[in-house]
Amino acid sequence: MGRTSTAAGPLSAVDIRATTGRHLMFMFRRNRVLREKINRYLATAGETLDAFVIALTHYLTSGPDDEFASLVADTHAKESAADNIRREIELELFEKSLLPESREDILLMLERLDLIPNKAEEVLRDLFVQNIHLPVALHDDIRQLAMVAMDCGKWVIEAAGKALDAGDGVSEISELIDREESMGDEIEEGIIAELFRSDLPTAEKILHRDVIVSIGSLCDLADDVAGFLTIFRVKRGI
């Protein structure tokens, strides 16, 4: 593949990364509405995770009652709002004069991020629709796993905002998420091991395991996005 050239001579890979990085920051300065929408999406995604933990905490205390149904609906409303904002951003990105690579990177970042609130809402919906009652003996550990998952999700949302600015702090947050994701894996494995040592019927064990794995997957999704953001920052030359 040939090198991109200018009147002053060919551009190196470092020059190209710096150019696209400057283009991205210039684009946000010129398009304040677009950046505000991205900020609104990130905030709404974070609110979805907050609602998820509130709903799950209530469920672990009171079971799938009417209040839980209301909390599930609230989480769904926030997740749907985040989806709607993301679609607005996607449309606006294609209407703006952006470098194709910049547009694709932002779209991919949003698509990956959106998997986190989507999964959180899915966990609650499964608990409610299937009227699942997780074993009381596991509640404390499940609550701890959910808090770790929320932390990972909130941190990666923060990192996404930083990656679109100067990029300061992205690497540090990614390392923090990596450590927390490992902790989440340990908690998840401990819960599943205790579950399968219980006297519950095998079918119930499998049903409960799937819920626990889904909660733990929030940590994995956040870690995946954090890895992408690290590459995103390097590509931007920041």
N, C-alpha and C positions, 0 to 999 in steps of 0.2 A: 504494500500500500504506500502511495506517495505521500510526502509531507505537504501539509497545507502551506501555501506560499503567500507572501505579501510583496508589495513593491520593494520592500527593504530586504527581502530574502525569505527563505522557508521558515515556518514556525516549528518550534520543537514541541514535544508533548507537554512540557511544563508551560510553555507559552499558551498552548490551547487550553489547558486546565485553568490557567489564570484568566484567560479571556472569558471562558464560560462562567467562571466564578464571578467575575465583575459584571457580566451580563445578567446573571441571576439577581445580584443585589441591586443593580440599576433597574431591572425590571420591576422589583418590588417597590422601589422609590417612585417609579412612574405610575404604578398601578396599586395605589393604596387600597382601593376597594377589594382587589384580589387578595392582598395580604390580610386584610381585615377578615375576609371570608375564611381564609385558612386558619387564622387565629380563632375564629368562632367555631370552626370544625374541631380544632384541637381541644378547645374548652368544653364543647358538647360531648366529645368522646370521653373526656375526663369525668364529666358529670354522670355519664352512663356507668362508668366503673364505680363511682361513689354510690349510685343507686343500686348497683349489683350487690355491693357489700352490705348495704342497709337491708336489702330484701333477703339475702342469704342469712344474715345474722338473725333476722326475725324468724325465718323458717326454722333455723336450728333451735330457737327458743320455743316457738309456738306451733310449728308444723305448717302444712299447706292450708291455712285458714283463709277467711275472707280478706283480712288485712294483707296477707301475703299476695293474694290475687291482685289487690290494688297496687302493691309495690312492684309486682311483675309488670303490670300495665304501665306504671310510671317509667320503669327501666326501658320497656319497649318503645314508649313515646320518645324518650331521649335518644335511643339508638336509631329510631326512624328519622329523627330530626338531624342527627349526624349524617345519615345516608343522604338526605335531601341536600344538605349543605355541600357534601362531597360532589354530588352530581352537578350542582351549580358551579363549583370550582372547575370541574372537568370541562364543562361547556365554555366557561370563560377562558380557560387555558388555550382552547383551540381557536378562540376568536382573537387572541392576542398575538402580536408578532414576537414569537419566542424562537430561540434556537431549538430545533427538534429534540436534541439531547436533553436540554433543560426541561422541556415540557414532559418528556417521557419519564425522566427521573422523578419529577414531582408527582405525576400520576401514579407511578409505581409505589412511591412512598405512601401516598394516601390509600391506595388499594391494600397494601400490607398492613398499615395502621388500622384500617377499618375492620380487619379480621378480629381484632381484640374486643371492641365493644359488641360486635356481632356474636362472638363466642360467649361472652358474658351473658347476653340476653338469652341465648340458646340454652345455657345451663339452667337458668331460672324457669324458662318455658317448659323444659323437660321435667323438672321437678314438679311443676304445677299440673301440667296436662296428664302426666303419668301417675300423679298422686303418690310420689315416692317418699318413703319415710326412712331416711338414713339412720343407722343404728346410733342410739344415744351415746354409747361408749366411744364413738368416733367423732362426736361433735366438736370437742375442743381442738383436735388436730385438724379437722376440716376447716374450722374457723381460722386457724393459724395459716393454713394453706391459702385460703381466700385472701387473707391480708397480704401475704407475700405476693400473690398474683396481682392484687390491686397496686401494690407498690411498684412492681415491675412495669405494669401498664402505665401508671402515672409518670414514672421516670422516663419511659421511652417517648411519651407525648411531650414532655419537657425537652427531651433531646431533639425531637423533630423540629420544635420551634427554634432551638439554638442552631441546628444545621442549616436552617434557611437564613440565618443572620451571619454572624462572623464565624460560627462554628465552635466558639469557645465552650469548653465543658462537655462536648459530645463524647470524647474518648473516656473521660472520667465517669460519665453516667453509664456508658456501655460496659465498663469494667464493673461498676456497681451492680448492674443488671445481671451480668454473667455470674457474679458471686451469689446473688439472690436467687437466680434460676437454679443453681446447684443446690441451694438450701431447699427450694421448692421440690426438687426431685427427691431429696432425702425424705421430706415430710410425706410426699405422695407415696413413695415406696413403703414407708412405715405404716401408713394407713391401710394400704392394700394388703400388706402382710398380716396385719391384725385382723382385717376383715376376713381373710381366707382361713384364719385360725378359729374363727367363730363357728357356732353350730347352726348358722343360718342355712337354708336350702341353697343349693348351688346356683339356681336361677336368680335368686335375690342377690347373692354375692356378685354375680356377673353384672347385674343391673346397677348395683351400687358402685362397683369398680368403674364402670363406664362414666358415671357422674364425677367421680373423683379424678379420673384421668382428664375429663373435660375441664375441670377447674384448674388442674395442674398445667394443662396445655396453654393457658393464658400466659404463664411464665415463658414457655417455649416460644410463643408467638412474639412476645416482647423482645426476647433475646434475638430472634430472627430480624426484627425490625432494627434493633440496635446495631447489628452487624451491617445491615444495609446502609444505615446512616453513617457509619464509619467510612464505608466506601464512597458514599455520596459526598462526604466532606473532602475526602482525598481527591475525588474527580473534580470538585469545584476549585481545588488548589487553595483551600483555606485551612 
